[in-house]
Amino acid sequence: MGVHADAVPEWLISSWVRSCQAAGATVPPDELRAAGRRLLDRWDEPDRKYHNITHLIDVLSRVDELSEETHEPDLVRLAAWYHGAKFNASESAAYANRGGENEEESAELALDELAALGVPERRRERVATLVRALLRHTPVPHDFDCAVLCDADLSMLAAEPQRYRTYLEELREEYAHIPVRDYVTSRIAILTRLRQREHLFASGMGAAWEESARQNLDAELARLTKELAALDAAPEP
């Protein structure tokens, strides 16, 4: 079960306020808190089973863990807040392409909302750029802030096996409307693309997660390949 917007830990909103202020927001703290609550409402939409507030907290925690490698850590944190703010799991193509998260629309939302909070143009543009980078999870070389955000978002791949299984269950529930064969085929394609990368993680500290992540990917791919073979062998209804 994920955390719901009406039961979030108080530190989460406080963290949001601090990051906004560090980015140069000029509105009073009460307005910042209200904006944070509205953003949490987006993360608490009922069709989110994995890409929810718990995922947001996980990404923020990983950003904090890797923050020594960042130049502007609070801009990275704001990008984490917005990276999945726009989400739609209603189409099967969404899963195959980007997992339901719409980075472009999320980036535009960040631009609009951060402008309303008084964040200077350069900084809100930077947040939007970081959000857009998650479309491919391929940070520009030597962009350490982007590397940290990408690694934080992919860090679940390196979770311990039981947590990884829970992640897969939540992900499947999020896309329960997609037929089994379509889901398995799409997931195999995603895993294959990930395994073909020379490196899954771009930051120096994130590199420590590489081996665990590849073990999880290999185990899942082996299981899904068997599942697809069984589906292919099953008689037509």
N, C-alpha and C positions, 0 to 999 in steps of 0.2 A: 504494500500500500504506500502511495506517495503522500507527501505532506500537502495539506490543503491550505489555501490562501488565508482562511480564517484561523489557522493554527500554526502559522509560521513562527519560528523562533525570533525573538525581538532583535537579536543581533543582525538578522538578515536585512531588515529595513534600515537599521543603523549603519550597516556596511554600505548600503546603497546611497544613503545620504552623504556619508564621508567621501565616497568616490565621486559623486556629483560635485560636491564642494571642491574637492581636489582638482576636478576638471574645470573649475571656474564658474559653476552655476551661481546665479545671482539672486534667485528667488528665496524667500524665507524657508526655513527647515520644514514647516508644516506643509508647504506646497511640494517640497521634495518627497516627504513621506507619502503624501497623497498620490503623487506620480508613481512611486514605488509600489504602492498597493494596487494601482490600476494595472501596472505591468505584471504583478503577481497573479491578478485575475486572469490574464491571458495564459499564463503558465498553468493555470488551474482549470482550463477548459475540460469538459467531461470526456472528450475523445482522446485525451492524452493519458496513456498508460505508462509509457516510458519517458517521453519527452515532456516531463512535468516539473513541478517545483523541486522534487528530489534530484532530478537530473541537473537543474540549475544550480542547486547547492553543491552537488558533486563537482561540477565544472568550476565553480567559484573556489572551492576548496583546493582543487588541483592548480588553479592559477596562483593561489596563495603559496602553494608548495613550490612552485617554479618561479616565484616572483623575483628571486635574486637575478634571474636572467633577463628581466624586462627593463626597458628604459622608462616607460610610462605605465606603471602597473595599474593605476586607477582607470586609465583608458581601456586597458585590457579587461578589467573587471566590468566596466560598462558594456563593452562589446559582448562579454559573456551573458550579461543580463538581457541583451537584445538579440542574441544570435538565433534563438528559436521563438521569438515573440510572435511571429506570424507562422502559423502551422495549419496544415490541412492534410489529413490522412485519408480523405474520401475517395481518391482515385488510385487505382493500382499502379499507375505510372509514377505516382509520387514516390512510392517506396523504392522503386528501381532507380529513380533518378536522384533523389535527395532525401529520402526518409521522411517526407512530409514537411520538413522545415523549408521555408521560403526565405533564403538569405537576402535576396534583392529587396523584397518587401519589408523584411525586418530592418535592413539598413536604412530604407527610406523612413520607416517609423522612428528609428533612432535619430535621424537628422531632424525630423519635425519636432519630436518631443524634447530633445536636448536643446534645440533652439528656443523652445518655449520656456525652458528652465534657465535660460541665460548662458548656456555653455558657449564659449567662443567658437567661431566658425572652424578654425583649423582643427580644434580638438573634436568637435562633433563629426567633421569629415573623416578624421582619423578613425574614430569609432566605427563609422560606416564602412570604411575600407577594411578594417579587421573583420567585421561581420561578413562582408562579401567574400573574403578569402576562404571562409569555411565551405563554400560551394564545392570546392575541389580538395580542400585540406592540403593545399600545396603552397606553403608560405614562400614569399620572395626570399631568395638567398640573403642572408645577413639581416633580415628583419626579425629580430629576436622577439619582439612583442607578438608578431603574427605566429611565430613558431610556438610560443608558449600557449597561445589561445588554441591553435590547432591540436597541440598535444593534449591540452586539458580536455578538449571535446572528445578526443579519441581514447582517453585514458581507460574507459570501461573495457576496452579490448584486452587490457592487461589485468583485469580483476581476478581475484582468486576463483577457482572453478565453480563453487557454489553460487557466488554472486554473479558470475557470468551466466550460469544457467537461469538465474532469476531474471537477468537482463533479457535473455532470449525469450523467456515466457512473457515478459511485459511487452516486448516488441511484437511478438506474434499476436497478443491480445489487442494491441493498438491497430493492427492490420487484420483483424479477424474476418473482415468482409472480403478479403482477397482469397480466391480459391487456393487450395493447398498447392497444386502444381505450380501456379503462377508465383506464389510466394517462395516456394523452394527454389525455383529456377532463378528468380530475381536475387535471392539471397546468395546462391552459388556464384552468380555473376559478380556481386559486390565483394564477396570473400576472395574470389580469384583476382580481382583488380587489386585488392589490398595486399595479397600475398606476393604479387608481382613487383611491388615497390621495393626498392633497395633498402629503404628505411621507412618504418611506419611513423617514427617520432623524429622531430626536427631539432628539438632543443637538446643541449648537452645533458641536462638532468633527466629529461624524458627518455633518453636513450636507454636508461636502466630498465624501462618497461618492455623493451623490444622482445626479449626471449619469451616472457610470459604471454605477451599478446600473440606471438606467432604460434605458441602451443595451443592457445584457445582457438585461433583461427583454423589451425590444422585439424583439431579434433572436431570442430563444428562442420568443416567442409567434408570430412570423411563421413560423418553421420548423415549429412544432407545428400551426399552422393549416393549412399545406400538407399535413402528414402526415395530419391528420384528413380533409382533403378527399380525399386519395388512398385512404384506407381506406374512405371512403364510396362512392367510385367503383369500388372493386374488386368483381368479381362474387362472389356468395355461393358458398362452397365446396360 
